[in-house]
Amino acid sequence: MRICYDEGMKNIVICGAGPAGCMAAISAKTHYPLSNVILIDQNEHILKKLRLSGGGRCNVSANVSVQTIIEQTPRNGRFLYASLNEFNSTQIQDFFKSRGCPLVEEDHQRLFPKSHKAIDIAQVIQNELNALNVVMLMNTYVHQIDLQNNTMITSNETLSFDHLILASGGLSYPQTGSDGYLLSEISKHVFVEKCYPAETPLVSNDAIIQSKLLQGVSLKDVSLTLLIDGKKKKQVKHDMLFTHFGFSGPGVLQLSSVCRDCFEKKQSISMIIDCLPYLNHQEVESLIKEQTLSKVLSMHQLPKRLNEAYDVLKENITPTQFLKSWTFNIHDMRGFNQAFVTSGGISVKAIDPATMRLKTYPNVSVCGEMIDVHSHTGGYNITIAMSMGYHAGKHCLD
Ligand SMILES: Cc1cc2nc3c(=O)[nH]c(=O)nc-3n(C[C@H](O)[C@H](O)[C@H](O)COP(=O)(O)OP(=O)(O)OC[C@H]3O[C@@H](n4cnc5c(N)ncnc54)[C@H](O)[C@@H]3O)c2cc1C
């Protein structure tokens, strides 16, 4: 058994080199320079999921306040106050700018590296880990953790730790390494909330969707309302996309976060699209009396293909209903293979938010998507992962 990397120094071991684990390693070594910080991941390189993020451009944060980040976090957002007060969008922007990788802002306050390359974000983090002499154990799988004896068995060796930081992610995109194994291991010691795909596309078996007539049509800044058993559950104003199976795009992904267990409970779910949210019913009614539907669509920059869809639906729906309250049944949501994040994970009740340590095992901290916290798309999930990681690293040896 390898007891430690440098005799006499404390071992801080971090499992998982995603944004949460990498930032935890940087923060731990910065705050406790006289400790061995060891970062373990089963992948060959750090940040496998982040390299794919934002379509390869990495929407690394959002240029918004702490309050907005919390509002954009539909699950347990308030748990993040302490982390975000220490490390938020401002610190993320400074971190990358001061290391030669400035961020630029796009619509919806989204921040990307100026180079538009996720790999540049990964490179800055890799350089920082190297500069701090963090020990990197790549291609190393963590098989077993013994919390009584502070040891772990990896695919290469047995390691001992003084402090352990778990950052092994949720269940989404398991091909990037977040396979849920350590989440199920830790569930032997702390309560883990059941996991569901979140920020994931929605499936509809309605004939118009199945006909694929609308596939590829996108709508900008429409109002979307999700009803569960006929009751309004969530409303958002954002962009959406019709796909061959249903709906995607940021607005729809946001709605999916409230679906969670609705399908297994056999609740009925529907979604209403309001294509003209800035006009009321009466205004649309008078508009449609004066103009053809096709003219109204072009006046309001709506895609022409909606006209073809209306031709199919016109027996059952008026043009005003079509534009203001076009309703679809939702039959399912896409699974973990397509979900951007996971809803569920280690219960926030098991964690001290001031330090990120487990209440029952104070020499173990947790951070990132493995906790039952997730945000909407738009740069918020990487932001909260880095924020929790920084906070966990800073307070691990308090
Ligand atoms: C396709 C896609 C695009 C996305 N785009 C964005 C975006 O643009 N902006 C945004 O904010 N969010 C985005 N997200 C979400 C964001 O990437 C995640 O929320 C974030 O990566 C979570 O960070 P994490 O460090 O908690 O977990 P992860 O990034 O999942 O990292 C966990 C790490 O732990 C390692 N690990 C797990 N178990 C073990 C084990 N037993 N042994 C060794 N290693 C292990 C894994 O290999 C992995 O590297 C996207 C997600 C997906 C799937």
The ligand as an SDF file (V2000), in Angstrom:
LIG
                    3D

 53 58  0  0  0  0  0  0  0  0999 V2000
  -23.1370   16.8420  -23.8690 C   0  0  0  0  0  0  0  0  0  0  0  0
  -23.0960   17.7630  -22.6670 C   0  0  0  0  0  0  0  0  0  0  0  0
  -22.8690   19.1140  -22.8640 C   0  0  0  0  0  0  0  0  0  0  0  0
  -22.8580   19.9760  -21.7610 C   0  0  0  0  0  0  0  0  0  0  0  0
  -22.6170   21.2930  -21.9850 N   0  0  0  0  0  0  0  0  0  0  0  0
  -22.5710   22.1360  -20.9230 C   0  0  0  0  0  0  0  0  0  0  0  0
  -22.2330   23.5180  -21.1050 C   0  0  0  0  0  0  0  0  0  0  0  0
  -21.9120   23.9630  -22.2230 O   0  0  0  0  0  0  0  0  0  0  0  0
  -22.2330   24.3200  -20.0100 N   0  0  0  0  0  0  0  0  0  0  0  0
  -22.5250   23.8470  -18.7500 C   0  0  0  0  0  0  0  0  0  0  0  0
  -22.5190   24.6280  -17.7890 O   0  0  0  0  0  0  0  0  0  0  0  0
  -22.7940   22.5340  -18.5410 N   0  0  0  0  0  0  0  0  0  0  0  0
  -22.7960   21.6760  -19.5930 C   0  0  0  0  0  0  0  0  0  0  0  0
  -23.0630   20.3440  -19.3740 N   0  0  0  0  0  0  0  0  0  0  0  0
  -23.1790   19.8420  -17.9840 C   0  0  0  0  0  0  0  0  0  0  0  0
  -21.7920   19.7890  -17.3240 C   0  0  0  0  0  0  0  0  0  0  0  0
  -20.8350   19.3110  -18.2560 O   0  0  0  0  0  0  0  0  0  0  0  0
  -21.7990   18.8990  -16.0700 C   0  0  0  0  0  0  0  0  0  0  0  0
  -22.8280   19.3240  -15.2080 O   0  0  0  0  0  0  0  0  0  0  0  0
  -20.4510   18.9610  -15.3660 C   0  0  0  0  0  0  0  0  0  0  0  0
  -19.4350   18.4030  -16.1910 O   0  0  0  0  0  0  0  0  0  0  0  0
  -20.4760   18.2020  -14.0350 C   0  0  0  0  0  0  0  0  0  0  0  0
  -19.1830   18.2670  -13.4910 O   0  0  0  0  0  0  0  0  0  0  0  0
  -18.6550   17.1830  -12.4320 P   0  0  0  0  0  0  0  0  0  0  0  0
  -17.2160   17.5130  -12.2220 O   0  0  0  0  0  0  0  0  0  0  0  0
  -19.5470   17.1380  -11.2680 O   0  0  0  0  0  0  0  0  0  0  0  0
  -18.8090   15.7720  -13.1570 O   0  0  0  0  0  0  0  0  0  0  0  0
  -18.1410   15.1880  -14.5380 P   0  0  0  0  0  0  0  0  0  0  0  0
  -17.7860   16.2880  -15.4640 O   0  0  0  0  0  0  0  0  0  0  0  0
  -19.1180   14.1670  -15.0050 O   0  0  0  0  0  0  0  0  0  0  0  0
  -16.8200   14.4940  -14.0280 O   0  0  0  0  0  0  0  0  0  0  0  0
  -16.8160   13.3520  -13.2100 C   0  0  0  0  0  0  0  0  0  0  0  0
  -15.4940   12.6130  -13.4210 C   0  0  0  0  0  0  0  0  0  0  0  0
  -15.3980   11.5450  -12.4540 O   0  0  0  0  0  0  0  0  0  0  0  0
  -14.7650   10.4350  -13.0690 C   0  0  0  0  0  0  0  0  0  0  0  0
  -15.1460    9.1990  -12.3610 N   0  0  0  0  0  0  0  0  0  0  0  0
  -16.4060    8.7830  -12.0520 C   0  0  0  0  0  0  0  0  0  0  0  0
  -16.3540    7.6120  -11.3820 N   0  0  0  0  0  0  0  0  0  0  0  0
  -15.0420    7.2710  -11.2670 C   0  0  0  0  0  0  0  0  0  0  0  0
  -14.3400    6.1690  -10.6880 C   0  0  0  0  0  0  0  0  0  0  0  0
  -15.0030    5.1760  -10.0710 N   0  0  0  0  0  0  0  0  0  0  0  0
  -12.9930    6.1440  -10.7770 N   0  0  0  0  0  0  0  0  0  0  0  0
  -12.3070    7.1400  -11.3990 C   0  0  0  0  0  0  0  0  0  0  0  0
  -12.9100    8.2070  -11.9670 N   0  0  0  0  0  0  0  0  0  0  0  0
  -14.2590    8.2800  -11.9010 C   0  0  0  0  0  0  0  0  0  0  0  0
  -15.2950   10.4500  -14.4990 C   0  0  0  0  0  0  0  0  0  0  0  0
  -14.4260    9.7630  -15.3600 O   0  0  0  0  0  0  0  0  0  0  0  0
  -15.3950   11.9610  -14.7940 C   0  0  0  0  0  0  0  0  0  0  0  0
  -14.2500   12.4360  -15.4640 O   0  0  0  0  0  0  0  0  0  0  0  0
  -23.0930   19.4680  -20.4560 C   0  0  0  0  0  0  0  0  0  0  0  0
  -23.3090   18.1040  -20.2700 C   0  0  0  0  0  0  0  0  0  0  0  0
  -23.3230   17.2540  -21.3520 C   0  0  0  0  0  0  0  0  0  0  0  0
  -23.5830   15.7920  -21.1280 C   0  0  0  0  0  0  0  0  0  0  0  0
  1  2  1  0
  2  3  1  0
  2 52  2  0
  3  4  2  0
  4  5  1  0
  4 50  1  0
  5  6  2  0
  6  7  1  0
  6 13  1  0
  7  8  2  0
  7  9  1  0
  9 10  1  0
 10 11  2  0
 10 12  1  0
 12 13  2  0
 13 14  1  0
 14 15  1  0
 14 50  1  0
 15 16  1  0
 16 17  1  0
 16 18  1  0
 18 19  1  0
 18 20  1  0
 20 21  1  0
 20 22  1  0
 22 23  1  0
 23 24  1  0
 24 25  2  0
 24 26  1  0
 24 27  1  0
 27 28  1  0
 28 29  2  0
 28 30  1  0
 28 31  1  0
 31 32  1  0
 32 33  1  0
 33 34  1  0
 33 48  1  0
 34 35  1  0
 35 36  1  0
 35 46  1  0
 36 37  1  0
 36 45  1  0
 37 38  2  0
 38 39  1  0
 39 40  1  0
 39 45  2  0
 40 41  1  0
 40 42  2  0
 42 43  1  0
 43 44  2  0
 44 45  1  0
 46 47  1  0
 46 48  1  0
 48 49  1  0
 50 51  2  0
 51 52  1  0
 52 53  1  0
M  END
$$$$
